[in-house]
Amino acid sequence: MHLSTIVWDPQREILVIPFINWPLLWYSLFFALGFILGFYIFKNIIKRYLLKTENLSLFESTLKKRTNFVADKVFVYVLVATIVGARLGHILFYENAFDYFAHPIRIFKTWEGGLASHGAALAIAAAIIYLGYFLKKKGFAISWLKILDLIAAPVALAGAFIRIGNFFNQEILGKASSSFFAIIFVHPMDGSLATPRHPVQLYEAICYFFTFLLLLNLTFKPKYLYETKGKLIGLFFILVFGSRFLIEFLKEEQSIVWQSNFLAMGQLLSIPLILIGLFLFFKNRIYKSSYSS
């Protein structure tokens, strides 16, 4: 062990709210920060999109009203889908689902840990597909695929904040490491030994943050903002779940329903999402080559 190894053992609780005796957790704070910042970023993105596609520049009040309507709907749908999808994904892919169904109250105890990003991704996609048809009926000329494009950057930012929350929670542990940047988690949530480990939560947070910066930059370029569909969310899937696939090699296996010396559950679930991302990003070229042949 290096003398410079960081010992990490923060309190999971920031404070306990008086009178109701409810703990405010660092994880909850970062989760909320990610979604709040993401909401305001998306609001700016959708405003620019509507300004260009609906020619509302002369009607500021109308633009504001329609922007708020879309932003509020997307925020609620994404938030609910994230929590429900991530929780169900964790139960189905990482735990013994029969234990939860035998004691359904455990499903709601998200503060005990157990949210899976792959489940969240699938649930968000399903929610946005439904929302796209709802908005179309309300007179908005925006498809569900374009909505997914426009939320790509904010969701990547939220993912980075959530991983920082995991770091404070001492969960999603990396494998033992003798590297100089290894960290000792004194009280891991899963009860593992306090040994120097890869801080994989921070590795993912950094990857997601740089993905956010790249996607945000591309989002405001005309080609990606309104000229194409699927490229931004495709790139999101490639970068987020591609980095997740690689970082999984440094993680302890979290699933009790899948044990393999070849691929971890997180890698197995990432592969189809990476393939979907590649298809979405390159679909125009695929269609052109198929037509030309």
N, C-alpha and C positions, 0 to 999 in steps of 0.2 A: 504494500500500500504506500502510495506517495504521501509525503508529509503535507502536500498542498491539497489533498483530496478534500472537497467540500462536504461538510456534514449538513444535511438538509432535514430539518424537522420543525416546520412552522406549525402553528396552531391552525387547524382546519377552519375554526370559527373566527371571524373578525370580531364579533361581539354577539351577545344575546339580547334580543330586543326585550326591553322591560315590559312588565305586566302580562304579555302573552307568552313569555319565556320561549321565544322562537329564535334559534341560532341563525345568524347570517354567515354563510360560508364564503370563503374565497372563491370556490368553484362557481357558486351562484353569481357572485359579483362579476367574474370574467365572462360567464355565459351571457349575463344581461348586457354587459358592455359591448360584447361582440354584436349582439342583435341590435342594440340601440344605434351604435355607429353605423352598422350595415344599413339600417333603415334610412338614416339621413343621407347616406351615400346613394342608395337606390332612388330616393326621392329626387335627387339632383339628376340622376341618370334618366329616369322616366320622364322628367320634365323636358329634358333636351330632346328625348325621342318623340314625345308628343308635339313639341314645338315644331319639329321638322316634318313629321309625317301627317299631322292634322292641320298645319298652317294656322295655328292659333296665336300667332305673334301679335295680332291686333286686338285680341280679347284676353287680356291678362287675367281677369277674374275667372273666365271660363277655363283657361289653362290651369290656374291654381286649383280650381275645384276638381277638374278631371285628374290632375296629378295626385292630389290628396286621396281621391277615391281609389285609384289604382294602387298607390303606395300602401294605404291602410289595408286593403284587401290582401295584397301580397304578403305584407308583414304578418298578418294573422294566420294565413294559410301556411306560410313557411314555418312559423314558430310552432304551431300545433303539430304539423307534419314532422318537424324535427324531433320533438319530444316523444310523440307517439311512435314514430317509425324507429327512432334510435332505441327506445326502450324495448319494443317488440323484437327488433333485430338482435339485441343483446340476449334476450331470453331464448330466442330460437337458435341462434348461431353459437352462443358462448356458454349457455347454462343448460341445466336439465329443465326443459320447459314443463314437464309434468309436475315438478315441485311447485312451480309458480301457479299452475292451474289448480293444484290441490289447495293452495293457500293464496287466493287471488289478491288479497290485500298487499302482498309483497310486490306485485306488479307496480304499484303506485309509489313504492319507497325508492324513488330515484336518488335521494340523498345518500343512499347506501352504496352508490356506484352502479354502473351498468347501463351505459348508453353506447350504441354501436353506430359509427358514422355511415357504414354501408346501408343499414336500415333507414337512417335519416335520408340518405341520398335517394333511395327508391321511393320513400314516402313523399319527399318534396316534389319529385318528378310527377308522381301520380296526382298530387294536390294541384300543381301548376297546370297540368293537362286539363283537369276539371275547371280550374279557374279561367283558363283561356277560353273555353266555350261559354262560361258565364259572362265574361267581359264582352265577348262577341255579340251576345244577345243584348248587352247594354249599349251597343253602338261603338265599341272601341275597335279600331283597325289594328289589332295586335294579336299575333298568334301565341299559342302556349310555348312554342319553340323559341320565339323571340323573347318572351318573358324569362325563360331559362337563361338565355344569353345575358340579359340585363341584370340578373341576380347573381351571376357567376362570381364577379369580383366581391360583392358584399358577403356572400356565403363563404368564400375563401378566407376573408378577414375574420368572420365569426369562428371559423374552424381554428384559426391561429389562437384566438383568445380562449377557446374551449380547451385546447391542449395546454395552455398556460395554467388553466384551472386544474387540469389533470396533474400537472407538476406540483401544484400546491396540495393536492389531495393525496400525493404519493401513490398514484395508481398508474396502470399501464406501464409496467416496469421493463427496463432494458436488461440485457444479459450482463453478467458480471464482467468487469473490465479493469485492466490495470493501467489504462491510459491516464494522462495527467488531468484530463477534464472529466474523469469519472466522478460520480456523486454518490454519497452514502445516504440512502433514505432510511431514516432511523425507525419510523413506524409506518411501513407500507400498509396500504389498506388490505392487501390480501394476506398479511401476516408473514411475508417472506423475510429471509435473513437480512440484517442490516450490513450489506457488503457493497463495495464500490461497484456502480453500475453505469451503463450508458444512459445519459439523460434523454431518452428517446422522445419524451414529450416535447422537449425543447427543439430537438432536431426537426420534428414535424411542424412545430409552431413556426420555425424559421422558414421552412419550405413553403408553408401555406401563406406566410406573410409576403414572401417574394412573388408567389403566384398571384396574390392579391394585387401587388404593385403592377405586375405585367398586365393582368387582365384589366385593371382600371385604366391604364394607359391606352390599351387597345379599344376599350369600350367607347371612348370619346372620339375615335377615328371614324370618319364616315363609312368606310368599308365595313366595319364591325358594328357600328351603331344602328344603321338602318339599311345597308345595301345587301347584307347576307344574313342567313339564319343558321344557327347551329354551330358556328365556328367557335364562339366564346365558350359555350358550355362544353363543347367537345374538347377544347384546350384545357378547361377546368378538370374534366375527368382524366385526361392524360397526365397532367402535372400533379394533381392532388393524389390520385390513386396510384400513379407511377412512383411518386416519392414514397407513398405509404407502402407499396410493394417492396421497395428496396430497404426501407427502414425496418420492416418486419424481420429481416435477417438479424437485427440487433435486439429484438424484443424476446421476452419470455412468452411462451404460448399462453394465451388467455382462455382459450376454449377448452371445455371439458368434454365436448361432444366430438371433437376432431383432434386426433393425435397423429402426426406424420413427421418423418425425418426429412421430408422433401419440401413441402409447402405448409406454412401456417394458415390458419383459418382466415386471417386478415388478407393474406396473399391470394388465397383461393377466391375470396369474394371480390378482390380488386381486379382480377383478370377480365371478367366480363364488362366491367365499367370502363376499363382502359380501352377495350375493343370497341365499345360503343362510342367512346370519345374519338378514337381514330376514324371511325366511320363518319361521325358528324363533322369532323374537321376537314376530312378529305372527300366528302360525299359528292361535291360538285365535280371534282376530277374523276371520281369513279363513274358518275353518270355520263360525263363527256366521253370517257374512254369506251364505255359500253355502247354508246350511240355511234361512235366513230367506227367501232369494230363491226 
